[in-house]
Amino acid sequence: MSAAWAILLVAVATAGQGAATPEPEPVASTPIFRDVTEAAGVDFISPLSPEKKYILESVSGGVALLDYNRDGLLDVYLVNSLTVATAGRDELAPSALYRNDSKRDADGKVGPWKLSDQAKAAGVAGTGWGVGVCVADVDGNGFPDLYVTGVERNRLFLNSDGETFADATKAAGVAGGGWSTGCGFADADRDGDLDLFVARYLDLDLADLPEFGSGELCQYRGIPVQCGPRGLPGKSDLFFRNNGDGTFSEAGAAAGLADEERRFGLGVSWLDVDGDGWQDLYVANDTKPNDLYLNRKDGTFENVSYLFGAAVSEDGREQGSMGIAVGDYLNEGRLGLFVTNFSEEYNTLYRNREGAYFTDESFRARLAAVSLRHVGWGTSFADVDNDGWLDLVVVNGHVYPQIDDIELEASAPYRQRRMLFMNRGAGSFEEVVTKDDPLTQDTVSRGLAVGDLDNDGRLDLVINDLDGKAQLLRNETPATGHWLLVRLEGRGEMTDAVGALITVRTGKEKRIRPVRSGTGYLSQDDFRQHFGLGQATKVDTVEVLWPDGSTSKREGLEVDRLVVIRQPKS
């Protein structure tokens, strides 16, 4: 408890908030999400393990949004999550690929959502013990591919024709091994093809797992719980450099990305932190300092997490970090970071200052105190009401079911509500809890993906839960502003333009969005970038900084539409 109270004292000194922020009362206000899971035909659920005796059973699983058949509608991929009892029998809990079969009228409006599971027919149901997922067109054939991380082995599924996938893991040399978690593709060396980073968590043997509740490090508040991660050996990370011929070579040590200290890696985010046009890398580590790797532009990276102020909290504490959101929440032209953490450690908002160093703005932004009682996982910056400011979504859930057996004011129960923080401008957020909104339900959530599943200009949510069904939440917020959805088409092998930066200008306002492979917590948001425009009725310019450093511009675009921008040939 002492750490939590010390954090609250920091809040008093830095933000003038006084005591811990009280739990907000539900209000009848926007935004509004509606649970359409059952009506849409989605019934995905992971195997149950009520006691969660092993940490392996507590961290999965990811969710991805991708248009795998290129019909203009987002499809949903949900990663399975096995248990120790079902390990090696993923036929009991296959991953799911829900094709979006919703109908569109002559004006392009999407009717009731209808999705059907095509995972088995497409060849992506069997993933072993799945954990996370990231998406990219790895082979440059115009169709998005899937990379699924897991326990003992990862899998690369290449999308052949928009209908079926081929397992190219062995041929490509990206099986990895160990317990892999977050992943993401990027053209790290600007040679025109995609490289791959994979975070890894613990070095565990399924045949010799630590005994539940054994020893001091397997206790929580005096009760026996699963062991880890503290006290267990970590696993180094992997960096697969693309050889340009369909194969990859593991080059983590040579590139400076191997994590020699073997921290417990979870969330992964490629982004350009210093605005030099080269992709840098941020890794969220559980109970260890986070890593920020700066791209040296020579095929190597330098860990600058402490130097740049993004390793630990404002009071110098390492945190139990899980998910990462990336976004310019201040509309100032620089990408900030938001990291979800374990209970009593608060979620951390890092503001990107000019010169590419970060400051912890969590309490000043009113995001910290309310998160102290929760365990945060999937997260994303998303303008859910189209007012032009990036809001913030966080999904929560504890790791210890046993916590419900004790009375503990410092922590929420095993099942916890999700959180939606509306951006009030000037770096301040306010949590909105809406009556009868599915976000107020108590769940054990993990993966979160954000995208516009019905192309109506409002961002929807897909959540992968433990001990419960996955959920599709349709955004039905009354329109408060205009919007623009931008899809990029890159040239050569980079068809999805992963690593590009889009800048939209309306009058004096400027908003930026990066195109990233691997988002949030073990998940993948829509590659198309959504811009809420507020009251602007015209887009002056859309500028694109492409992954190879070239630029292009479109001018005078109408609002409330999807625009496709193709990279010029020269």
N, C-alpha and C positions, 0 to 999 in steps of 0.2 A: 504493500500500500504506500510505502514511503515515496517510491518513484512517481506514482500517480499524483500524490499531493504536491510533490516538488514541481511537477509539470503544471499543475493548476496555479501555483504561485507565479510561474513564468507568465501565465495568461494574465494574471492581475497586473503584473509589471509592464507587460508589453502591449496589451490590448485593452486594458481597462474593462475587462469583462466580469471581474469579480469571481464568484464561485463558479463551479461547473455549470455549463449550460443545461437547463432543465429539459426533460423530454418534451418535444413540441406537441401541442394538442392538435388533433386532426381538424382540418378546416375544409369548408366547401369552396374550393378555389381551383384554378387551373395550375399546373397541367393535369391532364387526365389520361390514364392508360387503361385499356380494357384487355382482360385475359381472353384471348381467342384460341388458346391451345387446343382444347377439345373440339371446338367447332371447326378448326382448320384441319383436324385429322392427325394431330401429333400426340403420340402416347409414349414417348421415350422415357425410360426410367432406368437408373443404374441399380445393380444388385445391392440389397440391403445388408449392412453389417452393423447391427444396432449398438454394439459395445465399442466399436472402433478401437480394438485392442492394439492395432499396429498403425504406425504413422502412414504407411503405404496406403491405407484405406481412407485417408482424410483429406487428400490434396487435389484429387481429380474433380472434374475434367473440363476440358475446353470446349468451345463452340466457335464455329466459323460461318460467316456469311459470304457466299460467293455465287456468281452466276455461272454455274459449271456448264450449262448447255447454251449459253449466250443468247437467250431469248428475251433479255431485257428485264427479267424478274430475278430477285435474289433467292437463292436456295439456302438451305440450312444443313450444316454438318455438325453432329453431336458426337463427341468422343465418349466411348464407354468408360466405365470405372469398375474394375473387378475388385474382388476381395481375396484375402489369403486363401479362403476356402475354395474359391472358384478360379484361382490362378491356373493358367494353362488351358482354360476351358472358355475361351472368349465367345464360343458359340452360344453360351448361356446369356451373354450380354453383348451382342454385336453393336458396333457403332452404327449410326444412322445417317443417311443422306436423304433429306426431305426435299424433293423437287417441288418447286412452286408451280402448281397447276392452276392458279387463280385465273379466272377469265377476265378479259379486257373488252370494253365496248369500243365503238368506232372512234371515240375521243381519247382512247387510251386509259380510261378510268378503270381501276381494278375493283372487281366485285368482291363478294365474300372470299376470305382466304381459304384456299384448298391446297394442301400439301400431301404428298405421298412418298413413302420411304422406298428409295431406289438403291439403297446401299448394296444389297446382295447382288442385284442385277448389274450394278455398275462396278462391282469388284472391290468395294472399300468397306465392307462390313467387318472383316476380320483384321483386327489391328493388334492382337495380343492384349496385354494389359495397357490400355491407352491412357494417356495423361493429357497432353496438349496438342495444339494444331496451329499451323501457319500456312498461308496460301501464297502462291506466286506461279506465273507461267514460266517454269524452269527451263523448258525446252524450246520456248519461243514459237509454238505452233498456234498461238492465239486462244488457247483454252487454259483456264487456271488449274493448277495442280495442287495436290495436298501433301503436306509433310506432317506426319503424326508421330509425336514423341511417346515414349512408353517406358515401362519397366523391363529392362534387359535388352530391348531392341526397338529401334525406330523404323518407320516405314515411309518411303517416298512413292506416292501414287501419281503416275503421269496420266493426264487426261488425254485420251487418244482422239476423241471425236465429239465430245460433248455428251456422250452417252456412257462410255465405259472407260475405266482406268486400268493401267497396267502397273504391277508392282515392280518398280525399277530400283529398289533399294540396293540389292547386291551389285547390280551392274554399275550403278552410280557410285557405290562405295560410301554410303551415308548411313549405314545401320547403327553406327555409334556403339551403344552398349551401356550397361549400368542403368541408373535411374535418371532419365532425361525429363526435362520439364518444359520451360519456355523455349521458343524458337523464333527465328525471323530471317528472311532473305534480304540481301542488299548487295548492290554493286560496290563493294568496299574499296576496290582498287581502280574503279572506273575503266575497266577493260572491256565493257560491253556485255558482260554476263553476270548472273547472280551468284553470289557466295552465300553461305549459310552459317549462322551461329546457333549453337544449341547449349542451353544452360543445363547443368546437372546438379542434383540435390545431395543424396546420401549414398554411401558405398555400403549396400546391404546385400546379404545373401538370403534369398527366400527360404532356403533350407535351414537357416540358422538365425532366426530373428530374435531380437532382445525380448525377454519375458515381460509381459504386461505388469506394470506396477513395481518392477524390481529395482531397488536402489533409490537413492535420493533424487536422481534426475528423472525418475519415472513417477514422481508425485506432483500433484498440483493442489495447493492449499490443503495439504494433509490427506488427500485421497489418491488411491492408485489410478494411474492413467497410462496411456501409450507412451513409449519411450521416444525421445528425440524432439527436435534435432540435436539439442545440446547433449554432449556426451557421446555422440556417434560420429564416425568418420565421414567427412565430406567427400565430394567427387569433383575432379577438375572438369572444366568446361571444354567444349569442342568448337573448332572453327574449320569449316570445310571450304577450301578455296576451289572455285570452279576452274577446271582444266581446259574448258572450251570445247570439249569433245564428248560431252554427256557424262563425264566422270568428275569426281571431286577428290581432293587430297586433304587429309586432316593436317592443318598447319597452325593449330592454336598456339603452341610454344613459340614458333618462329614469328608469328604475328603479334605476340604479346597479349593474347586473349585466353590463355589456358587456365588462368586463375590458379596459380601455384599454391596459394594458401588454402585452396579447396573450401571456399565458402559455400553456403547452402543456397545455390541459385534457383530462382523461380521465374519471376517476370522478366521479359526481355523487350527492349525497345531500341530500334535504330532511329536516329534523328540527327539533324545537323545542329548541334548546340551553339556553335560559334559563328554560323552564317557564312562559312567559307565555301559552301557548295559540296563538301565531302561528308559522307555519312559517318557519324560517331555512334557509340553504343553505350546504353545504360542497362545495368543488370540489378534487379532487386534481390537481395540476399536475406534469408531468414536468420535472425539473431546475429547477423554479422554486418559490418559496414557495406553499403552498396558500392558498386563499381561504375565509374564513368570513364570510358575509354575514348581518348581523343585521337582522331585519325591523323597520322603524320604524313599522309599522302605518298608514302613510299612502300605501302604494303604492310606497315606495322602500326601499332597503336600504343599510346601511353596512358596509364591509369592516372587520372587527374582528379579523382573523386574528392579527396580531401582538399586539394589545392583550389578546386572550383566550388567547394562548399556543398556538395551533394552526396556525401558519404553517410552522414549521421544527422541526428536531430539538432535543433538549435542549441540545446544544452549539452551537446557532445555525446549523446547516447546512441549506440547501435540499436536498431529496431528489428522487429520480426516482420520484414517486408515481403509482400506478396505480389500485388499488381501495380501496374504503371499506366497512368494516363498522360498523354502528351498534348499540349495545346497552348495557343496564345490567348489565354483567358483575359488578358488586359487589352487586346487589340493594339499592341505596341510593336508588333513585327518580330517578336522573339518567342521561342517555344519554351514554355514552362513545364515542370514535372510535378505530378501528384502521385504519391506512393501510399498504398494501403498497408496497414500494419496490424499487429496483434493487439489484443485488448490491453488497456493501461499504458499504451505507448503512443497513442494518437496518430492519425493519418497526417502525412507531411506534404505540404505544398511548397515547392521550391520555385521562387520567382527568378527568371533568367534576366539578370541585369546586363546592361550594356558592357561588352567586354567579355561576355560568356562566363560570368561567375554567378552563383546562386545564393539566395538568402531564404531562410525558412520563414515563410509568411503564414504558417498554419493558424496560429491564434489570431493574428490580425485579420485574417480572411474569414474568421469565425467557422473554421472547419475542424479544429482540433478537439475542443472540449467535448462536443457532442459525440465524437468517435471513440472516446476513451473506454467506454463500456462494450465496444463491439470489436469483432475480428473481421477485418476487411479483406476482400479478395478481388473479384473483377471490378474494373472501373473504366470510365471513359469520359472525356470532355465531349459534350454534345449540346447543341443549341436546340433544346426540345420545343421552344415556343417561338422560334424564328425572330427573336427581337434583336439579333445581331451580336449577342454575347454568349460565350460558351458556358453552359451549365455543366453540372458534374453529377454523374451517376455512380453509386457504390453499392455493391451487393455484399452481404455479410453472412456469417454463420460460424459458430465455434467449432473447435476440433475435438472437444471432450464432451461426449454425451453425459458423462458422470457429473458435470457441473450442475445439472438440474437437481442433484441429490443434496446440494449444500446451499446455504444462504450466503450470498456474497454480493454486497452492494456495488463492488467495483467492477463487476462484469455482468453482461446480459446473459440470458440462458442460452442453451445450445442452439435453438432456433431463434433467429434474429431478423428484424425487418431490414428491407433494403432502404437506401437513402437517396433522395434527389435534392441537390443543392442548386437553387436558382441564383444565377449571377446577377448581382445588383449593381455592378459597375464599380469602378474605383478599387478593385481588388477585394470586394466583399461578397460573401455568399450567404444565403439563407435557406435552411432546410424547410421544404414544404412537404407536409404530410396531409394528403388529401383523403377525405372520407371515401370509403369503399374502393379506394385505388388498390390494385393488387400489389403495388410496391410496399404497402403497409403490412402485408402478410408476413408471418414469422416463418422463415425457411432456413435451410442450410445451403446457401448458394456458393458457387465457385466461379465458373466461367460466365462471362458476359460479352455479347457482341452487339454492336449498334449499327443500324442501317435502315434504309427506307424500303421496306418489303412490298409496299403497294404503290410506290412512285407518286405519292401525294404531297411530297415536300415536307413531311413530318417524320422524324426519326423514331423508329420502333426499336424494341429491345428483345433479345433472346437470351435466356438465362438457363444454364445447366446446373441443376441442384444435386446435392447428395440427399439420400433418404427422402426422395420425392421426385415428382415428374418435372421434366424441363418445361419452361414456360415461354410462350410467345405473347408479348405485350404490345398491342397496337396503340400507337399514339393518336389520341382523339382530342388533343388540345385545340380549343377554338383558335383560329388563326389570329395572331397578333402582329404578323409581319410577313413580308415577302421572302422568297427563297430562290436559290440556284443550286442545282446538282450538277457536278462536273465529273465527267468520265474522260480519262486520258487514254490515248492509244499511242504507245511508244513505237519506235522503229527497231529493226533488228531483233535481237533476242529479248529485248526489254519491252514486250508488248503491253504490260500493265503499268509501265512507267514507275515501278517501285523506286522510291527515293526522290521523286519529283516534289517540288514545292509550288503550290498554286497560290497566287495573290489576286484577290478580288477587290476592286476599288469602286466605291459609290460615293460621289462627292468627295468630302474630306475623309471619309472612312476607309480604312484598309484592313482586310482580314486575310490571314494566311492559313493554309492547311497542308500538311505533309502527307504524301502517299506512302504508307508503311505496311510491311509484311510482318505480322506478329504484333498483337496489341493487347492491352489490358492485362489479364491474367490467363495465360495459356490459350489465348483466343485470337480471333481475327475479325476486325470490323470490315464493313463494306469498303472496297477500294475507291468507289465513287466518293467524292468529297462534297459534303453538304455545307452550304453557307446560308445562315439566316441573315436577312438583309434589313430587318426592321421596316421602316416606312419608305425606304428607297423604292422607286418605281422603275429604275433603269440601272443597269450595270455599265459603268463607264469603260472599265477594262478588266480583262482576265489575263494575267501574266503567268507564264509557266517557266520555271527553271527546271529543265529536264535533267535526268540523272547524269548525263555526260557533260553537263555544264552549259549546253546551248540554251537559248531562250526563245520564246515566241509570245505573241500577244494577239488577243481578240478584243475588238472594241464595239461598244454600242449594242449590248445584248439585252434582250427582253428578260424580265423576271418570271418567276414561277414556272420554271421549265428545266429539263435536263439538256445539257449541252455536251457534245462530244468534241474533244479537241485532239487533233492528230499532230504528232510531231513532224515538223517540216523535214524534207529530205536533206536540206542543207541550210 
